Amino acid sequence: MRVADFDFELPSDRIALRPARPRDSARLLVVRGSEISDHQVLDLPQLLGPGDVLVFNDTKVIPAQLEGKRGQATIGATLHKREGPREWQAFLRNARRARVGDTIEFGENVSASVVEKSDDGSALLRFHGDEPVELLIERAGRMPLPPYIASRREADEADRSDYQTMFAREKGAVAAPTAALHFTPGLLEALDARAIGRETLTLHVGAGTFLPVKAEDTTAHKMHAEWGRIDAATADRLNAVRASGGRLIAVGTTSLRLLESAADEDGTIRPFEGDTAIFITPGYRFRAIDGLITNFHLPRSTLFMLVSALMGLDVIKSAYKHAIDTGYRFYSYGDASLLLP
């Protein structure tokens, strides 16, 4: 399909720069088939049924935004995928000033060598020293706010908690699974009382999620791989839910993409550990999920293509028009949608 088919106009004042407070007070646009209705995230217990299960991503965002020097040149690095004990793939800003073999000094006694470079502006960095790389990143890094927020304000101390879900446990993401930012202990208690279950998996979200699709046709776009894991016990429980007539509702496109990566043709979810670069566009047959909770996505993005595949392009464009016209807040700190095909 043409990438231009997934374009739409979004007024800049619809981009949320801070999350709703409390988190579960955010608005929720419900799309059932082609029907659209307005709610709050707090209404989820009434919108789902006993026996349904929400599937969350328990990845934890690391402070993966680094600013350093190579000689007099300033080099920005956004880590996006771990490749070894001391190696990370990173997108570089001012990449032409950093050559293979160069050392970038990030301050706080943190430095890394450029091992190799790619045509897309990314590089493989190897961090120096004996300290665990996690400690180095924690010391020198900043929370990697999405470009549409970072271009309008600096990351601050509030973002260290705001840009982390209550399920965050497994360190390794450089972007939050933002649909889960709306959940609170009180909301989980209400879901429990309604006998709506929950499960977790891990997908370390990479910075590639924010990259624009530069190709003119979707078939020419190459997705960046992300690492994920579903253990055998979790896979068994998820399969049992559907066998008993319950629905699996992915909380976030990251959960959805990993579930679909792990599913057989018949929809059976298998244990999974490794990289996935699944790219979902209209025409894809969903096998593992029955619905999706997700925030509102950028025009021409792979995630807007995904929700178009789930609901139909015309339906999702109508839903987004309604959201824009009625003042919903967009993107990572914005409002949410519940999509039930």
C-alpha positions in Angstrom: 0.0 0.0 0.0 1.0 3.6 -0.5 2.4 5.2 2.7 0.5 8.4 1.7 -2.8 6.5 2.4 -1.9 6.6 6.1 -1.5 10.4 6.3 -3.8 12.8 8.3 -3.6 16.3 9.6 -3.0 16.7 13.3 -3.1 20.2 14.9 0.0 20.7 17.1 -2.0 21.6 20.1 -3.4 18.0 20.2 0.1 16.6 21.1 0.2 16.0 24.9 3.3 17.2 26.6 2.4 15.8 30.1 0.2 12.9 31.1 -3.3 13.1 32.5 -3.4 13.2 36.3 -4.5 10.9 37.8 -3.3 8.6 35.0 -6.6 6.7 34.7 -8.6 9.9 34.2 -7.5 10.0 30.6 -10.1 9.8 27.9 -10.8 6.6 26.1 -12.2 6.3 22.6 -14.0 3.0 22.1 -14.3 1.6 18.6 -16.4 -1.5 18.3 -16.5 -2.6 14.7 -17.4 0.8 13.1 -19.2 2.2 16.1 -17.4 5.0 18.1 -18.2 6.1 21.7 -16.5 8.4 24.2 -15.4 7.1 27.7 -12.6 7.4 30.3 -10.0 4.8 31.0 -11.7 4.4 34.4 -14.6 2.8 32.5 -12.6 -0.2 31.3 -14.1 -2.6 33.9 -17.5 -2.0 32.5 -16.3 -2.1 28.8 -14.7 -5.5 29.2 -16.2 -8.8 30.5 -15.4 -11.4 33.1 -12.9 -13.8 31.7 -11.2 -11.3 29.4 -7.5 -10.9 30.0 -5.3 -7.8 29.5 -1.8 -8.5 28.3 0.8 -6.0 29.5 4.4 -5.4 28.6 6.7 -5.3 31.7 9.7 -3.7 30.0 11.3 -0.9 31.9 12.6 2.3 30.2 16.3 3.0 30.7 17.8 6.6 30.5 19.1 5.8 27.0 19.6 9.4 25.7 23.3 10.3 25.8 25.1 13.5 24.9 28.8 13.3 24.3 31.9 14.7 22.6 34.3 13.4 19.9 37.0 16.0 20.0 35.2 19.3 19.6 32.1 17.7 17.9 28.9 17.1 19.9 27.5 13.7 19.3 24.0 12.6 20.4 23.3 8.9 20.9 20.0 7.2 21.5 20.5 3.6 22.4 17.9 1.3 20.9 19.0 -2.4 21.0 21.5 -4.3 23.1 23.8 -6.5 21.1 26.1 -7.9 23.8 27.4 -7.4 27.4 29.0 -4.0 26.5 27.5 -3.3 23.0 24.5 -1.3 22.1 23.1 -0.2 18.7 22.4 3.5 18.8 21.0 6.2 16.5 23.6 9.0 16.3 22.9 12.7 15.9 25.8 14.4 14.0 26.8 10.9 12.9 29.2 12.0 10.2 31.5 13.4 12.9 31.9 10.0 14.5 34.0 7.5 12.5 34.6 3.8 13.2 37.3 3.6 15.9 36.5 7.0 17.4 35.8 7.3 21.1 32.8 9.4 22.3 33.1 10.8 25.8 29.7 11.1 27.5 30.8 12.6 30.8 30.5 11.0 34.2 33.5 8.8 33.3 31.4 7.1 30.6 32.8 6.6 27.1 32.2 4.3 24.2 34.0 3.4 20.9 32.3 3.3 17.5 32.6 -0.3 16.3 30.7 0.0 13.1 28.3 2.3 11.3 25.2 1.7 9.2 23.7 3.7 6.3 20.6 4.6 8.4 22.7 6.8 10.8 23.0 4.1 13.5 26.2 2.7 15.0 27.3 -0.1 17.2 28.9 1.3 20.3 31.1 -0.6 22.8 31.2 0.9 26.3 34.6 1.1 28.0 35.5 0.0 31.5 34.6 -2.8 33.9 31.4 -1.4 35.5 28.1 -2.9 34.3 26.8 -0.9 31.3 23.5 -0.5 33.1 25.3 1.6 35.8 27.0 3.7 33.1 23.8 4.4 31.3 22.0 5.3 34.6 24.8 7.7 35.5 25.2 9.5 32.1 21.9 9.1 30.4 18.5 11.0 30.3 15.1 9.6 29.8 14.5 9.3 26.0 11.4 11.3 25.5 9.8 10.9 22.0 11.0 13.5 19.5 7.6 15.2 19.4 7.9 16.0 23.1 11.6 16.5 23.3 11.5 19.1 20.6 9.1 21.2 22.6 10.5 20.9 26.2 13.4 19.4 28.1 13.1 16.1 29.9 12.9 16.6 33.7 12.7 14.7 36.9 9.0 14.2 36.6 9.5 12.2 33.4 11.5 9.5 35.3 8.3 8.4 36.8 5.7 9.7 34.3 7.4 7.8 31.4 7.4 4.5 33.3 4.4 2.1 33.6 3.4 0.5 36.9 4.3 -2.9 35.4 7.9 -1.8 34.5 10.3 -4.6 35.8 12.7 -5.8 33.0 15.2 -3.1 32.1 15.9 -2.6 28.4 13.4 -0.4 26.7 14.2 3.0 25.2 10.6 4.0 24.8 7.7 3.3 27.1 4.8 0.9 26.2 2.6 3.9 26.6 -0.9 2.4 26.6 -0.1 1.0 30.0 0.8 4.4 31.4 -3.0 4.9 32.1 -3.2 2.1 34.6 -3.3 2.6 38.4 -3.6 0.3 41.4 -7.2 1.5 41.9 -8.1 0.6 38.3 -6.5 -2.8 38.7 -8.6 -3.4 41.8 -11.7 -2.6 39.8 -10.7 -4.9 37.0 -10.0 -7.7 39.5 -13.4 -7.2 41.0 -14.9 -7.7 37.6 -12.9 -10.9 37.1 -10.8 -9.4 34.3 -7.4 -11.0 34.3 -4.0 -9.8 33.4 -0.7 -11.3 32.1 2.7 -9.9 31.3 5.3 -10.4 28.6 8.5 -8.5 27.8 9.3 -6.6 24.6 12.1 -4.1 24.9 10.8 -1.2 22.8 13.4 0.4 20.6 13.8 3.9 19.3 13.0 2.6 15.8 9.3 2.9 16.9 9.6 6.7 16.3 11.4 6.5 12.9 9.3 7.9 10.0 8.5 5.6 7.2 10.5 7.1 4.3 9.5 4.7 1.6 6.6 5.5 -0.7 5.2 2.0 -0.5 4.8 -0.1 2.7 6.6 -3.1 1.1 9.8 -1.1 0.9 10.0 -0.3 4.6 12.3 -2.2 6.8 11.4 -2.6 10.5 14.0 -2.5 13.2 14.1 -5.6 15.3 13.2 -5.6 19.0 13.9 -8.4 21.6 11.0 -10.1 23.4 10.1 -13.0 25.6 6.9 -15.0 26.4 7.7 -17.9 28.8 6.0 -21.3 28.5 3.7 -20.9 31.5 2.4 -17.6 30.3 1.8 -19.0 26.8 -0.2 -21.9 28.3 -2.4 -19.5 30.4 -3.0 -17.2 27.4 -4.1 -20.2 25.3 -6.4 -21.4 28.1 -8.1 -18.0 28.2 -9.2 -18.3 24.5 -10.0 -22.0 24.8 -12.5 -21.0 27.6 -14.1 -18.3 25.5 -12.3 -15.3 27.0 -10.7 -12.5 24.9 -7.1 -11.5 24.9 -6.8 -7.7 24.9 -3.3 -6.5 24.2 -2.4 -3.4 26.2 -0.2 -1.6 23.6 1.0 -2.3 20.2 4.2 -3.8 21.7 2.2 -6.5 23.5 0.2 -7.1 20.3 3.3 -7.4 18.1 5.0 -9.9 20.4 1.8 -12.0 20.7 1.4 -12.1 17.0 5.1 -13.0 16.5 4.6 -16.0 18.9 1.4 -17.3 17.4 1.0 -20.2 15.1 -1.3 -20.1 12.0 -4.1 -21.5 14.2 -3.6 -18.8 16.8 -1.9 -21.0 19.4 0.7 -18.9 21.3 4.1 -20.5 21.6 6.9 -19.7 24.0 9.1 -17.0 22.4 12.5 -15.6 23.1 14.4 -13.5 20.5 14.1 -10.7 18.0 10.9 -9.7 16.2 10.6 -7.3 13.3 7.0 -8.0 12.5 5.4 -5.3 10.3 1.6 -5.3 10.4 -0.3 -3.6 7.6 -3.8 -3.9 6.2 -4.4 -7.4 4.9 -2.7 -9.0 7.8 -4.8 -11.8 9.5 -4.6 -11.4 13.3 -4.2 -14.7 15.1 -3.5 -14.1 18.8 -5.5 -11.1 20.0 -9.2 -10.1 20.2 -8.7 -6.4 20.9 -6.2 -3.6 21.6 -5.8 -0.7 24.0 -3.5 1.8 22.5 -2.8 5.5 22.4 -3.2 7.7 19.3 -0.4 7.3 16.7 1.6 9.5 14.3 0.4 9.9 10.7 2.3 7.7 8.2 3.7 5.6 11.1 4.0 1.8 11.3 1.7 1.9 14.4 -1.0 3.8 12.5 -0.7 1.1 9.8 -1.1 -1.5 12.5 -4.3 -0.1 13.9 -5.6 0.4 10.4 -5.0 -3.3 9.8 -6.9 -4.2 12.9 -10.0 -2.0 12.4 -9.9 -1.1 8.7 -8.3 2.1 7.3 -11.7 3.9 6.7 -12.9 3.1 10.3 -9.7 4.2 11.9 -9.5 7.4 9.9 -13.1 8.2 11.0 -12.2 7.5 14.6 -9.1 9.7 14.5 -11.1 12.5 12.9 -13.6 12.2 15.8 -10.7 12.3 18.3 -9.2 15.4 16.7 -12.5 17.2 16.5 -13.5 16.5 20.1 -10.1 17.4 21.7 -8.5 14.0 22.5 -4.8 14.3 23.4 -2.4 12.4 21.1 0.8 10.3 21.3 2.8 9.0 24.3 1.4 11.2 27.1 -2.0 11.4 25.4 -5.4 9.7 25.7 -6.2 6.1 24.8 -8.4 4.0 22.5 -10.0 0.6 23.0 -10.2 -1.1 19.6 -12.5 -4.2 19.3 -12.8 -5.4 15.7 
